[in-house]
Amino acid sequence: MSYWIIVTNASKDEPSLGARDVLKRRLGDGFYGVPTSARYQRELFPGDKVIFYLAGGKEKVFVADGVLKSGVE
């Protein structure tokens, strides 16, 4: 089992969505897409623990934690 920090930024496509809104949407959808350019993408496995960090705008704070249900597909 590994531990990961997942950083969430404001939306580039929808300027009205701040980092907190982006994270709420992704978690509400039941998945959090990891770009193929992510350095450790292939090292994410079911059971790994994650903590979510908001990095956009004025908020710079850890806001949620969880356990991965699946690895990268």
LOKE-72119 format. One record per residue: residue number from 1; residue in one letter; x, y, z of N, C-alpha, C, O in turn. Coordinates in steps of 0.2 Angstrom, whole numbers, m for minus. Example, Ala and Ser with C-alpha at 12.3 -4.5 7.8 and 13.67 -1.06 7.14 Angstrom:
2
<atom num="1" residu="A" n_xx="66" n_yy="m28" n_zz="39" ca_xx="62" ca_yy="m22" ca_zz="39" c_xx="66" c_yy="m16" c_zz="39" o_xx="71" o_yy="m17" o_zz="42"/>
<atom num="2" residu="S" n_xx="64" n_yy="m11" n_zz="35" ca_xx="68" ca_yy="m5" ca_zz="36" c_xx="64" c_yy="0" c_zz="39" o_xx="67" o_yy="6" o_zz="40"/>
END
This chain:
73
<atom num="1" residu="M" n_xx="4" n_yy="m6" n_zz="0" ca_xx="0" ca_yy="0" ca_zz="0" c_xx="4" c_yy="6" c_zz="0" o_xx="10" o_yy="6" o_zz="3"/>
<atom num="2" residu="S" n_xx="2" n_yy="11" n_zz="m4" ca_xx="6" ca_yy="17" ca_zz="m4" c_xx="1" c_yy="23" c_zz="m2" o_xx="m5" o_yy="22" o_zz="m2"/>
<atom num="3" residu="Y" n_xx="4" n_yy="29" n_zz="m1" ca_xx="1" ca_yy="35" ca_zz="1" c_xx="2" c_yy="40" c_zz="m5" o_xx="8" o_yy="41" o_zz="m7"/>
<atom num="4" residu="W" n_xx="m3" n_yy="44" n_zz="m7" ca_xx="m3" ca_yy="49" ca_zz="m12" c_xx="m6" c_yy="55" c_zz="m10" o_xx="m11" o_yy="55" o_zz="m7"/>
<atom num="5" residu="I" n_xx="m3" n_yy="61" n_zz="m13" ca_xx="m7" ca_yy="67" ca_zz="m12" c_xx="m9" c_yy="69" c_zz="m19" o_xx="m5" o_yy="69" o_zz="m24"/>
<atom num="6" residu="I" n_xx="m15" n_yy="70" n_zz="m20" ca_xx="m18" ca_yy="72" ca_zz="m27" c_xx="m20" c_yy="79" c_zz="m26" o_xx="m24" o_yy="81" o_zz="m22"/>
<atom num="7" residu="V" n_xx="m17" n_yy="83" n_zz="m31" ca_xx="m18" ca_yy="90" ca_zz="m31" c_xx="m23" c_yy="92" c_zz="m36" o_xx="m23" o_yy="90" o_zz="m42"/>
<atom num="8" residu="T" n_xx="m28" n_yy="96" n_zz="m34" ca_xx="m33" ca_yy="99" ca_zz="m38" c_xx="m33" c_yy="106" c_zz="m39" o_xx="m32" o_yy="110" o_zz="m34"/>
<atom num="9" residu="N" n_xx="m33" n_yy="108" n_zz="m45" ca_xx="m33" ca_yy="115" ca_zz="m47" c_xx="m40" c_yy="118" c_zz="m50" o_xx="m44" o_yy="113" o_zz="m51"/>
<atom num="10" residu="A" n_xx="m40" n_yy="124" n_zz="m50" ca_xx="m46" ca_yy="127" ca_zz="m54" c_xx="m47" c_yy="124" c_zz="m61" o_xx="m42" o_yy="123" o_zz="m64"/>
<atom num="11" residu="S" n_xx="m53" n_yy="124" n_zz="m64" ca_xx="m54" ca_yy="122" ca_zz="m71" c_xx="m51" c_yy="127" c_zz="m76" o_xx="m52" o_yy="133" o_zz="m75"/>
<atom num="12" residu="K" n_xx="m47" n_yy="125" n_zz="m80" ca_xx="m45" ca_yy="129" ca_zz="m86" c_xx="m50" c_yy="130" c_zz="m91" o_xx="m51" o_yy="135" o_zz="m94"/>
<atom num="13" residu="D" n_xx="m55" n_yy="125" n_zz="m92" ca_xx="m60" ca_yy="125" ca_zz="m97" c_xx="m66" c_yy="129" c_zz="m95" o_xx="m69" o_yy="132" o_zz="m99"/>
<atom num="14" residu="E" n_xx="m67" n_yy="129" n_zz="m88" ca_xx="m73" ca_yy="133" ca_zz="m85" c_xx="m71" c_yy="137" c_zz="m80" o_xx="m70" o_yy="135" o_zz="m74"/>
<atom num="15" residu="P" n_xx="m69" n_yy="143" n_zz="m82" ca_xx="m66" ca_yy="148" ca_zz="m77" c_xx="m70" c_yy="149" c_zz="m70" o_xx="m67" o_yy="151" o_zz="m65"/>
<atom num="16" residu="S" n_xx="m76" n_yy="148" n_zz="m71" ca_xx="m81" ca_yy="149" ca_zz="m65" c_xx="m80" c_yy="143" c_zz="m60" o_xx="m82" o_yy="144" o_zz="m54"/>
<atom num="17" residu="L" n_xx="m77" n_yy="138" n_zz="m61" ca_xx="m76" ca_yy="132" ca_zz="m57" c_xx="m69" c_yy="133" c_zz="m53" o_xx="m64" o_yy="132" o_zz="m56"/>
<atom num="18" residu="G" n_xx="m69" n_yy="134" n_zz="m47" ca_xx="m63" ca_yy="134" ca_zz="m43" c_xx="m61" c_yy="127" c_zz="m41" o_xx="m64" o_yy="122" o_zz="m43"/>
<atom num="19" residu="A" n_xx="m55" n_yy="126" n_zz="m38" ca_xx="m53" ca_yy="120" ca_zz="m36" c_xx="m57" c_yy="116" c_zz="m32" o_xx="m58" o_yy="110" o_zz="m33"/>
<atom num="20" residu="R" n_xx="m61" n_yy="119" n_zz="m27" ca_xx="m65" ca_yy="115" ca_zz="m23" c_xx="m71" c_yy="112" c_zz="m27" o_xx="m73" o_yy="107" o_zz="m26"/>
<atom num="21" residu="D" n_xx="m74" n_yy="116" n_zz="m32" ca_xx="m79" ca_yy="114" ca_zz="m36" c_xx="m77" c_yy="108" c_zz="m41" o_xx="m81" o_yy="104" o_zz="m42"/>
<atom num="22" residu="V" n_xx="m71" n_yy="109" n_zz="m43" ca_xx="m68" ca_yy="104" ca_zz="m48" c_xx="m68" c_yy="97" c_zz="m44" o_xx="m70" o_yy="92" o_zz="m46"/>
<atom num="23" residu="L" n_xx="m65" n_yy="97" n_zz="m37" ca_xx="m65" ca_yy="91" ca_zz="m33" c_xx="m71" c_yy="88" c_zz="m32" o_xx="m72" o_yy="82" o_zz="m32"/>
<atom num="24" residu="K" n_xx="m76" n_yy="93" n_zz="m30" ca_xx="m83" ca_yy="90" ca_zz="m28" c_xx="m86" c_yy="87" c_zz="m34" o_xx="m89" o_yy="81" o_zz="m34"/>
<atom num="25" residu="R" n_xx="m85" n_yy="90" n_zz="m40" ca_xx="m88" ca_yy="86" ca_zz="m46" c_xx="m84" c_yy="80" c_zz="m48" o_xx="m88" o_yy="75" o_zz="m49"/>
<atom num="26" residu="R" n_xx="m78" n_yy="79" n_zz="m47" ca_xx="m74" ca_yy="73" ca_zz="m48" c_xx="m76" c_yy="68" c_zz="m43" o_xx="m78" o_yy="62" o_zz="m45"/>
<atom num="27" residu="L" n_xx="m76" n_yy="69" n_zz="m37" ca_xx="m78" ca_yy="64" ca_zz="m32" c_xx="m86" c_yy="63" c_zz="m33" o_xx="m87" o_yy="57" o_zz="m32"/>
<atom num="28" residu="G" n_xx="m90" n_yy="67" n_zz="m34" ca_xx="m97" ca_yy="66" ca_zz="m36" c_xx="m98" c_yy="61" c_zz="m41" o_xx="m103" o_yy="57" o_zz="m41"/>
<atom num="29" residu="D" n_xx="m94" n_yy="62" n_zz="m46" ca_xx="m94" ca_yy="57" ca_zz="m52" c_xx="m92" c_yy="50" c_zz="m51" o_xx="m93" o_yy="45" o_zz="m54"/>
<atom num="30" residu="G" n_xx="m88" n_yy="49" n_zz="m45" ca_xx="m86" ca_yy="43" ca_zz="m43" c_xx="m79" c_yy="41" c_zz="m46" o_xx="m77" o_yy="35" o_zz="m45"/>
<atom num="31" residu="F" n_xx="m76" n_yy="45" n_zz="m49" ca_xx="m69" ca_yy="44" ca_zz="m52" c_xx="m65" c_yy="50" c_zz="m52" o_xx="m68" o_yy="56" o_zz="m52"/>
<atom num="32" residu="Y" n_xx="m59" n_yy="49" n_zz="m52" ca_xx="m54" ca_yy="55" ca_zz="m53" c_xx="m49" c_yy="53" c_zz="m58" o_xx="m44" o_yy="49" o_zz="m57"/>
<atom num="33" residu="G" n_xx="m50" n_yy="56" n_zz="m64" ca_xx="m45" ca_yy="55" ca_zz="m69" c_xx="m38" c_yy="57" c_zz="m68" o_xx="m37" o_yy="62" o_zz="m66"/>
<atom num="34" residu="V" n_xx="m34" n_yy="52" n_zz="m70" ca_xx="m27" ca_yy="54" ca_zz="m69" c_xx="m24" c_yy="54" c_zz="m76" o_xx="m24" o_yy="50" o_zz="m80"/>
<atom num="35" residu="P" n_xx="m21" n_yy="60" n_zz="m78" ca_xx="m18" ca_yy="61" ca_zz="m85" c_xx="m12" c_yy="56" c_zz="m86" o_xx="m9" o_yy="54" o_zz="m81"/>
<atom num="36" residu="T" n_xx="m12" n_yy="54" n_zz="m92" ca_xx="m6" ca_yy="50" ca_zz="m94" c_xx="1" c_yy="53" c_zz="m93" o_xx="6" o_yy="49" o_zz="m92"/>
<atom num="37" residu="S" n_xx="1" n_yy="59" n_zz="m92" ca_xx="7" ca_yy="63" ca_zz="m91" c_xx="9" c_yy="63" c_zz="m84" o_xx="15" o_yy="65" o_zz="m82"/>
<atom num="38" residu="A" n_xx="5" n_yy="60" n_zz="m79" ca_xx="6" ca_yy="60" ca_zz="m72" c_xx="12" c_yy="55" c_zz="m71" o_xx="12" o_yy="50" o_zz="m73"/>
<atom num="39" residu="R" n_xx="17" n_yy="58" n_zz="m67" ca_xx="23" ca_yy="54" ca_zz="m66" c_xx="22" c_yy="47" c_zz="m63" o_xx="26" o_yy="43" o_zz="m66"/>
<atom num="40" residu="Y" n_xx="18" n_yy="46" n_zz="m58" ca_xx="17" ca_yy="40" ca_zz="m55" c_xx="11" c_yy="36" c_zz="m57" o_xx="8" o_yy="32" o_zz="m53"/>
<atom num="41" residu="Q" n_xx="8" n_yy="38" n_zz="m62" ca_xx="1" ca_yy="36" ca_zz="m64" c_xx="1" c_yy="28" c_zz="m64" o_xx="m4" o_yy="25" o_zz="m61"/>
<atom num="42" residu="R" n_xx="6" n_yy="24" n_zz="m66" ca_xx="5" ca_yy="17" ca_zz="m67" c_xx="7" c_yy="14" c_zz="m60" o_xx="7" o_yy="8" o_zz="m59"/>
<atom num="43" residu="E" n_xx="8" n_yy="18" n_zz="m55" ca_xx="10" ca_yy="15" ca_zz="m48" c_xx="4" c_yy="16" c_zz="m43" o_xx="5" o_yy="15" o_zz="m37"/>
<atom num="44" residu="L" n_xx="m2" n_yy="18" n_zz="m46" ca_xx="m8" ca_yy="19" ca_zz="m42" c_xx="m11" c_yy="12" c_zz="m42" o_xx="m13" o_yy="9" o_zz="m47"/>
<atom num="45" residu="F" n_xx="m13" n_yy="9" n_zz="m36" ca_xx="m16" ca_yy="3" ca_zz="m35" c_xx="m22" c_yy="3" c_zz="m31" o_xx="m22" o_yy="7" o_zz="m26"/>
<atom num="46" residu="P" n_xx="m26" n_yy="m2" n_zz="m32" ca_xx="m32" ca_yy="m2" ca_zz="m27" c_xx="m29" c_yy="m3" c_zz="m20" o_xx="m25" o_yy="m7" o_zz="m18"/>
<atom num="47" residu="G" n_xx="m33" n_yy="0" n_zz="m15" ca_xx="m30" ca_yy="0" ca_zz="m8" c_xx="m26" c_yy="5" c_zz="m6" o_xx="m25" o_yy="7" o_zz="0"/>
<atom num="48" residu="D" n_xx="m23" n_yy="9" n_zz="m11" ca_xx="m18" ca_yy="15" ca_zz="m9" c_xx="m22" c_yy="20" c_zz="m6" o_xx="m28" o_yy="21" o_zz="m8"/>
<atom num="49" residu="K" n_xx="m19" n_yy="24" n_zz="m2" ca_xx="m23" ca_yy="29" ca_zz="2" c_xx="m21" c_yy="36" c_zz="m1" o_xx="m15" o_yy="37" o_zz="m3"/>
<atom num="50" residu="V" n_xx="m26" n_yy="40" n_zz="m2" ca_xx="m25" ca_yy="47" ca_zz="m5" c_xx="m27" c_yy="52" c_zz="m1" o_xx="m32" o_yy="51" o_zz="3"/>
<atom num="51" residu="I" n_xx="m24" n_yy="58" n_zz="m1" ca_xx="m27" ca_yy="64" ca_zz="2" c_xx="m27" c_yy="69" c_zz="m4" o_xx="m23" o_yy="70" o_zz="m8"/>
<atom num="52" residu="F" n_xx="m33" n_yy="73" n_zz="m4" ca_xx="m34" ca_yy="78" ca_zz="m9" c_xx="m32" c_yy="85" c_zz="m6" o_xx="m34" o_yy="87" o_zz="m1"/>
<atom num="53" residu="Y" n_xx="m28" n_yy="89" n_zz="m11" ca_xx="m26" ca_yy="95" ca_zz="m9" c_xx="m28" c_yy="100" c_zz="m14" o_xx="m28" o_yy="99" o_zz="m20"/>
<atom num="54" residu="L" n_xx="m31" n_yy="106" n_zz="m12" ca_xx="m33" ca_yy="111" ca_zz="m16" c_xx="m28" c_yy="116" c_zz="m17" o_xx="m25" o_yy="119" o_zz="m12"/>
<atom num="55" residu="A" n_xx="m26" n_yy="117" n_zz="m23" ca_xx="m20" ca_yy="122" ca_zz="m25" c_xx="m22" c_yy="128" c_zz="m29" o_xx="m18" o_yy="132" o_zz="m30"/>
<atom num="56" residu="G" n_xx="m28" n_yy="128" n_zz="m30" ca_xx="m30" ca_yy="134" ca_zz="m35" c_xx="m33" c_yy="140" c_zz="m30" o_xx="m36" o_yy="139" o_zz="m25"/>
<atom num="57" residu="G" n_xx="m32" n_yy="146" n_zz="m33" ca_xx="m35" ca_yy="152" ca_zz="m30" c_xx="m32" c_yy="153" c_zz="m23" o_xx="m27" o_yy="152" o_zz="m21"/>
<atom num="58" residu="K" n_xx="m37" n_yy="156" n_zz="m18" ca_xx="m34" ca_yy="158" ca_zz="m12" c_xx="m34" c_yy="152" c_zz="m7" o_xx="m30" o_yy="152" o_zz="m2"/>
<atom num="59" residu="E" n_xx="m38" n_yy="146" n_zz="m8" ca_xx="m37" ca_yy="140" ca_zz="m4" c_xx="m31" c_yy="136" c_zz="m6" o_xx="m30" o_yy="134" o_zz="m12"/>
<atom num="60" residu="K" n_xx="m27" n_yy="134" n_zz="m1" ca_xx="m22" ca_yy="130" ca_zz="m2" c_xx="m22" c_yy="125" c_zz="5" o_xx="m19" o_yy="127" o_zz="10"/>
<atom num="61" residu="V" n_xx="m26" n_yy="120" n_zz="4" ca_xx="m28" ca_yy="116" ca_zz="10" c_xx="m29" c_yy="109" c_zz="8" o_xx="m32" o_yy="107" o_zz="3"/>
<atom num="62" residu="F" n_xx="m28" n_yy="104" n_zz="13" ca_xx="m30" ca_yy="97" ca_zz="12" c_xx="m37" c_yy="97" c_zz="14" o_xx="m39" o_yy="99" o_zz="19"/>
<atom num="63" residu="V" n_xx="m41" n_yy="93" n_zz="10" ca_xx="m49" ca_yy="94" ca_zz="11" c_xx="m52" c_yy="87" c_zz="12" o_xx="m57" o_yy="86" o_zz="14"/>
<atom num="64" residu="A" n_xx="m49" n_yy="82" n_zz="9" ca_xx="m52" ca_yy="75" ca_zz="9" c_xx="m47" c_yy="70" c_zz="9" o_xx="m41" o_yy="71" o_zz="7"/>
<atom num="65" residu="D" n_xx="m49" n_yy="64" n_zz="11" ca_xx="m45" ca_yy="58" ca_zz="10" c_xx="m49" c_yy="52" c_zz="8" o_xx="m55" o_yy="52" o_zz="8"/>
<atom num="66" residu="G" n_xx="m46" n_yy="47" n_zz="6" ca_xx="m49" ca_yy="41" ca_zz="3" c_xx="m45" c_yy="35" c_zz="2" o_xx="m39" o_yy="35" o_zz="3"/>
<atom num="67" residu="V" n_xx="m48" n_yy="30" n_zz="m1" ca_xx="m44" ca_yy="24" ca_zz="m3" c_xx="m46" c_yy="22" c_zz="m10" o_xx="m52" o_yy="22" o_zz="m12"/>
<atom num="68" residu="L" n_xx="m41" n_yy="21" n_zz="m14" ca_xx="m42" ca_yy="19" ca_zz="m21" c_xx="m46" c_yy="13" c_zz="m22" o_xx="m44" o_yy="8" o_zz="m19"/>
<atom num="69" residu="K" n_xx="m51" n_yy="13" n_zz="m26" ca_xx="m55" ca_yy="7" ca_zz="m27" c_xx="m52" c_yy="3" c_zz="m33" o_xx="m52" o_yy="m3" o_zz="m34"/>
<atom num="70" residu="S" n_xx="m48" n_yy="7" n_zz="m38" ca_xx="m45" ca_yy="3" ca_zz="m44" c_xx="m39" c_yy="7" c_zz="m45" o_xx="m38" o_yy="13" o_zz="m43"/>
<atom num="71" residu="G" n_xx="m35" n_yy="4" n_zz="m49" ca_xx="m29" ca_yy="7" ca_zz="m52" c_xx="m31" c_yy="11" c_zz="m58" o_xx="m37" o_yy="12" o_zz="m60"/>
<atom num="72" residu="V" n_xx="m26" n_yy="13" n_zz="m62" ca_xx="m27" ca_yy="17" ca_zz="m68" c_xx="m28" c_yy="12" c_zz="m74" o_xx="m25" o_yy="7" o_zz="m74"/>
<atom num="73" residu="E" n_xx="m34" n_yy="13" n_zz="m77" ca_xx="m36" ca_yy="9" ca_zz="m83" c_xx="m34" c_yy="12" c_zz="m89" o_xx="m36" o_yy="9" o_zz="m95"/>
END
